[in-house]
Amino acid sequence: PAPTDDPAVRQIEVGGRTWQLEVSDGRSVDHDLSLFLLGVTLVLSGALLILVLRGAAHDRSMNRVVGLVSSTADLGHQLARAATVQEVAGVIAQDVAPALRASTARLTMIDPSNDAAADETPGGDPVATFPAERRAALRIAGGDDSTEALVEIEWAAVRFDDTMVATLQTLAELCEQTLQRAVVTDLVAVRSD
């Protein structure tokens, strides 16, 4: 009969004597297959972890892009409602900073002949970023040759990657169109008075 407790030890009665048989394997235990399977499991787990982390980073990036696009669309609606230069300045001061998660945003009317203001955006680029100062300057042309403005935005922390720069360029175009319309509206209001 099969032994009940330890299968490697068995007692047998033979010729009036009790014999105890012990069966043992003299070979050492081979762990090669176990180690191979452990290695494969670790590699697969690592690859899966990398995929999960990359997927999470991609999701965060896409959420940021969607948030910036949505905020820019909302800003476009707010700017479309602004009829005067003062209202445009109010929209920029009130709505741009929260939309871009910035600390402050302001519109400053400048004299295009002012060399200091011209230096604010290097190379004549309408959007200048100053990463060390955590700010951006958007040069905005008004409705006539004598009107120009600067939108300055400051952040507590910011990353000027391609997405943020593209958003700032779009914002500059929106502000420029709105400001040109508002300058014309203000001129018509002044002439009618």
Disulfide bonds with the S-S distance in Angstrom:
none
